[in-house]
Amino acid sequence: MSDWVGVVIGGLALGLSGYTWIVQHRRQVLADRAADVTVAFHWLRVRAHVTIPGRGEFQAGYHLVLTNRGPAAARNVDVRLSDSDGHPLTLLDLVPGELPLAVLDADGRYPIPWIYEPFSRHARRFEAIVSWTDDAGPHQRRVPLRRGQLPD
């Protein structure tokens, strides 16, 4: 009787180990096929001069940078922006159809001059919602943003 108990316990332990290995392997396969897109401000030492058709020339002290930190490419990458009160913002230096990006490769970066409307000179806090698709499916991330004060 005690021999059977030992065999059953050993079999259950082996089965649990096999199950754990399969689950971990599946998680690793999914992680290897996943993109990890985020967005951040990048301060420019020298302001970028940007000409917006029909609006004139602007100076951007920051770029809004979309970054893929994951090992896989991200598809249909899009970003929606709002101010601290939740009002939507429009980036002015985007041509129609530029977003969503068709593909943002692994370790890829996509800078966009931080020129937006409705403009508020002293606004420092914003929110971005980044969405993308990869082999693991659709994803969305809410990112709080804060820029520093630019010298005049």
N, C-alpha and C positions, 0 to 999 in steps of 0.2 A: 504494500500500500504506500509506504513512504517513498519507494522508487518512482511510482506514478506521480506523486505530488511534485517531486523534483523535476521530472520530465515536463510536466504541465507548466510549472513556474519558469523553467528554462525556455520552453516554447513561447510563452507569453512575453518574456523579456526579449527574445529574438524578434518576435512579431512587432513589438513596440519600437525596437531599434530600427527595423526596416521601415516602418511607417514614418518615424521621425526623419530618417534619411530622405525618403521620398518627398515629404513636405518641405524640408530645407532645400532640396535640389530644385523643386518647383519654384520656390521663392527666389532662388538665385537666378534661375532662367528668366523669370519675370523682371527682376531687377536689372539684368543685363539688357533687356529690351525696352527699358523705360527711359524716357527723357525727364529732365528736372529743370524746368524753365522758371526763371525768376526775373525780376526787374529791379534796377537800382539807379540812383543818380551818379553820374561821373562828373566831377568838377573839372572845368577846363582852365588851365593856367592862363591861356590867352583866349579871350572870348571869340567865338565863331561868328563870322558875319554871314548872315543868311538872307537871301533875297526871296521874298514871297511874292509871286506874280499878283499884281493888282493891289498890293498892300505896302510895298516898299522894302527897305532893308532893316533887318533886326540884328541884335547881338544876343547870342546865347551864351550864358555862363556855365550851363550844365548841358549834358546829354542825358537822356533817359535811355538806359541800355538794357535791352532784352538779352539774357544770357541763358544758354543751355548747359547746365552743369552735369547732366546725365551722360551715360555711355551710349545712348541711342539718339537718333535724330528725332526732332519734334516736327510735327506737321500742323498746318493751319493755326499758326501761333498768332494770337490776337491779344490786345491790351485795351482795357477801358479805364479811363481816368476820371477821378472826381476830386473836388476840393474837400476841405475838412468838414464842410456842411453837407456833403453828399451831392452837390451840384455837378453835373457832368462837364468835363473839359474836352476841348478839341485841340489836337496837335495841329499846328498850322503848316509845318514843313513836311507833310505827307501828301503824296499825290493820290488821286482816287485809285483804289484797288491795290495800294501798297501793302495794306494790312487787310486780312491776315496774311502773314508770310507763308508761302507754300511749304518751305522747309527751313528749319534752323538746325544745322548739324551739331553733333556732339562737340562740346567746347566752343560752340559758335557764339558770337556776339553781334548785336545789331543796334548801333547807336542812332538815336533820333534827337535832333536839337530840341531843347526844352523851350519851345515857343508855343504858347497856348492861348486860347481864349475861352471864356472871358478872363482877361488878364488882371491880376492883382499883384502889385509890386511887392507887397509885404507878406504875401501868403508863403508859408513855409511847410505846411503839412498837407499831404495829399494821400490819396489811396488809389492803388492800381489793382485791377482784377485781370490776371493773366490766364488765358485759356489755351490749351493745345491738345493734340492727339498724338499718341504713340502706339506701339504694338500692344500695349497693355490696355488701351482704350482712351476715352476722353478724360481730361484733368482740368482743374481750375484752382487757382491760388489767389488769395487776397493778400496784398502786400502793402503795409503802411509805409509811406515815403516821407522823408523830411530832408529838406535842403538847408544848407547853411546860409548865412547872410553874405551876399556879394558886396565887395567894396564898390563905391560909386565911381 
